[in-house]
């Protein structure tokens, strides 16, 4: 597990851990569902706002210009990647987690590469039987790759808040034994635990008071 407390530390030399955690949490908690046609107008607008917000906030990580607005092509890609990340977040199987992280990096690299290609060039690349060319070449280290590398080494800290009403359940635990993302989310469980304890011990406490 990577746990470097040095404020100057950069994952793979390109990204600070806090930036990686913010990006991964925001992406995993992004609203929206596939297919887009099943989303009502309000939900679709929330999804569009969330994707634009992520791309503005993490423009140096994603490598996208600030003026680039939401469009259907990127919407589909963002949902696919978000679902990969959520599945990797939820699984406790190390191999599946690592495979999904690889597919995330590979899929995003393809999205970025295809943005610069025509439909004919994309088809030609997909039909090629050779492993030469950019499709199979390992790209330079990027902040996004660093974020996924960090994620793979934080297995015990990447948790899903058990509060079913939590609006952003995917989070990084900040202390050992943490289960909920915040005190607000943990409060209903603590109150229920106290209620059960009181119900169980109330009779004994009343009997003890009468004896005194």
C-alpha positions as CSV (number, residue, x, y, z in Angstrom):
1,X,0.0,0.0,0.0
2,X,1.3,3.5,-0.9
3,X,1.1,5.6,2.2
4,X,3.7,8.4,1.8
5,X,3.2,11.3,4.2
6,X,5.7,13.5,2.4
7,X,3.7,16.4,1.0
8,X,6.1,16.6,-2.0
9,X,5.4,13.0,-2.9
10,X,4.1,12.4,-6.5
11,X,2.6,9.0,-7.6
12,X,4.8,7.8,-10.5
13,X,6.4,11.3,-10.3
14,X,3.3,13.0,-11.8
15,X,0.4,13.2,-9.4
16,X,-0.1,13.9,-5.6
17,X,-2.1,11.3,-3.7
18,X,-4.8,13.8,-2.6
19,X,-5.5,14.8,-6.2
20,X,-5.8,11.1,-7.1
21,X,-8.2,10.4,-4.3
22,X,-10.4,13.4,-5.2
23,X,-10.5,12.4,-8.9
24,X,-11.3,8.8,-8.3
25,X,-14.0,9.5,-5.7
26,X,-15.6,12.2,-7.9
27,X,-15.7,9.9,-10.9
28,X,-17.0,6.9,-9.0
29,X,-19.7,9.0,-7.4
30,X,-20.8,10.6,-10.7
31,X,-24.6,10.4,-11.2
32,X,-26.3,8.9,-14.2
33,X,-27.3,5.6,-15.7
34,X,-27.1,3.8,-19.0
35,X,-28.9,4.0,-21.4
36,X,-29.0,7.8,-21.5
37,X,-32.5,7.7,-23.2
38,X,-33.9,6.2,-20.0
39,X,-32.9,9.2,-17.9
40,X,-35.4,12.1,-17.3
41,X,-34.4,15.6,-18.2
42,X,-33.4,16.6,-14.7
43,X,-31.2,13.5,-14.2
44,X,-29.6,14.0,-17.6
45,X,-28.7,17.6,-16.8
46,X,-27.2,16.5,-13.5
47,X,-25.1,14.0,-15.3
48,X,-24.0,16.5,-17.9
49,X,-23.1,19.0,-15.2
50,X,-21.1,16.4,-13.3
51,X,-19.1,15.3,-16.3
52,X,-18.3,18.9,-17.2
53,X,-17.3,19.6,-13.6
54,X,-15.0,16.7,-13.4
55,X,-13.3,17.6,-16.7
56,X,-12.8,21.2,-15.6
57,X,-11.6,20.3,-12.1
58,X,-9.2,17.6,-13.4
59,X,-8.3,19.0,-16.8
60,X,-4.5,18.5,-16.2
61,X,-5.3,14.9,-15.2
62,X,-7.6,14.1,-18.1
63,X,-5.7,16.1,-20.7
64,X,-8.8,17.8,-21.8
65,X,-9.1,21.6,-22.8
66,X,-11.3,23.7,-20.4
67,X,-13.6,24.8,-23.2
68,X,-14.6,21.3,-24.2
69,X,-18.3,20.8,-23.4
70,X,-20.4,17.8,-22.7
71,X,-21.4,15.6,-25.7
72,X,-22.9,12.2,-26.2
73,X,-19.7,10.5,-27.2
74,X,-17.9,11.5,-24.0
75,X,-21.0,10.9,-22.0
76,X,-21.1,7.2,-23.0
77,X,-17.3,6.9,-22.3
78,X,-17.6,8.5,-18.9
79,X,-20.4,6.2,-17.9
80,X,-18.5,3.1,-19.1
81,X,-15.4,4.1,-17.2
82,X,-17.3,5.1,-14.1
83,X,-19.0,1.6,-14.0
84,X,-15.6,0.0,-14.4
85,X,-14.2,2.0,-11.5
86,X,-17.2,1.2,-9.4
87,X,-16.9,-2.5,-10.1
88,X,-13.2,-2.4,-9.2
89,X,-14.0,-0.4,-6.0
90,X,-16.6,-3.0,-5.0
91,X,-14.7,-6.2,-5.7
92,X,-12.4,-7.8,-3.1
93,X,-10.8,-10.0,-5.7
94,X,-7.3,-8.7,-6.4
95,X,-7.0,-10.1,-9.9
96,X,-10.4,-8.7,-11.0
97,X,-9.5,-5.3,-9.5
98,X,-6.2,-5.2,-11.4
99,X,-7.9,-6.3,-14.6
100,X,-10.5,-3.6,-14.4
101,X,-7.9,-0.9,-13.7
102,X,-6.1,-2.0,-16.8
103,X,-9.3,-1.9,-18.9
104,X,-10.0,1.6,-17.5
105,X,-6.6,2.9,-18.6
106,X,-6.9,1.2,-22.0
107,X,-10.4,2.4,-22.7
108,X,-9.6,5.9,-21.8
109,X,-6.5,5.9,-23.9
110,X,-8.6,4.7,-26.8
111,X,-11.2,7.4,-26.2
112,X,-8.5,10.1,-26.3
113,X,-6.8,8.6,-29.4
114,X,-10.1,8.3,-31.3
115,X,-10.9,11.9,-30.7
116,X,-8.1,12.8,-33.1
117,X,-9.1,10.2,-35.7
118,X,-11.7,10.0,-38.5
119,X,-14.3,7.2,-38.5
120,X,-12.5,5.6,-41.4
121,X,-9.2,5.7,-39.5
122,X,-10.9,4.1,-36.4
123,X,-12.3,1.3,-38.5
124,X,-9.0,0.7,-40.2
125,X,-7.3,0.4,-36.8
126,X,-9.9,-2.0,-35.5
127,X,-9.6,-4.3,-38.6
128,X,-5.8,-4.3,-38.6
129,X,-4.3,-7.7,-37.9
130,X,-0.9,-6.3,-36.8
131,X,0.2,-5.3,-33.3
132,X,2.2,-2.3,-34.5
133,X,0.9,1.2,-34.3
134,X,-0.4,3.4,-31.4
135,X,-3.2,1.0,-30.5
136,X,-0.8,-1.5,-29.0
137,X,1.9,0.9,-27.9
138,X,2.3,1.7,-24.2
139,X,1.6,5.4,-23.9
140,X,3.7,7.8,-21.8
141,X,3.0,7.9,-18.1
142,X,0.0,10.2,-17.4
143,X,-1.6,11.6,-14.3
144,X,-4.6,9.3,-15.0
145,X,-2.5,6.2,-15.1
146,X,-0.9,7.4,-11.8
147,X,-4.3,7.7,-10.3
148,X,-5.3,4.1,-11.2
149,X,-1.9,2.9,-10.0
150,X,-2.5,4.5,-6.7
151,X,-6.0,3.0,-6.6
152,X,-4.7,-0.5,-7.1
153,X,-2.5,-0.1,-4.0
154,X,-5.2,1.3,-1.7
155,X,-7.4,-1.8,-1.6
156,X,-8.0,-1.6,2.2
157,X,-8.9,2.1,2.0
158,X,-11.3,2.1,-1.0
159,X,-14.7,1.6,0.7
160,X,-18.4,1.9,-0.1
161,X,-20.5,3.7,2.5
162,X,-23.1,1.2,3.9
163,X,-25.6,4.0,4.3
164,X,-28.1,3.3,1.5
165,X,-29.1,7.0,1.3
166,X,-25.5,8.3,0.9
167,X,-25.3,10.5,-2.2
168,X,-21.6,9.7,-2.7
169,X,-20.9,6.3,-1.3
170,X,-17.4,5.6,-2.8
171,X,-14.7,7.0,-0.6
172,X,-11.2,6.6,0.8
173,X,-11.1,5.7,4.5
174,X,-9.0,8.2,6.5
175,X,-8.5,5.9,9.6
176,X,-8.3,2.3,10.5
177,X,-11.7,0.6,11.1
178,X,-13.7,3.3,9.4
179,X,-16.9,2.0,7.7
180,X,-18.9,5.1,6.9
181,X,-17.8,8.0,4.7
182,X,-18.8,10.6,7.3
183,X,-20.3,11.1,10.7
184,X,-23.6,12.2,9.2
185,X,-23.9,8.8,7.4
186,X,-22.9,6.9,10.5
187,X,-25.4,8.7,12.8
188,X,-28.5,6.6,11.9
189,X,-26.6,3.4,12.6
190,X,-25.2,4.7,15.9
191,X,-28.7,5.8,17.0
192,X,-30.2,2.5,16.1
193,X,-27.4,0.7,18.0
194,X,-28.1,2.8,21.1
195,X,-31.9,2.2,20.7
196,X,-31.3,-1.6,20.7
197,X,-28.9,-1.4,23.6
198,X,-31.5,0.6,25.6
199,X,-34.3,-1.8,24.7
200,X,-32.1,-4.7,25.8
201,X,-30.9,-3.3,29.1
202,X,-33.8,-1.0,30.1
203,X,-35.5,-3.5,32.4
204,X,-32.2,-4.3,34.2
205,X,-31.5,-0.6,34.7
206,X,-34.9,0.1,36.1
207,X,-34.7,-2.9,38.5
208,X,-31.3,-1.7,39.7
209,X,-32.6,1.8,40.4
210,X,-35.6,0.3,42.4
211,X,-33.1,-1.6,44.6
212,X,-31.3,1.6,45.5
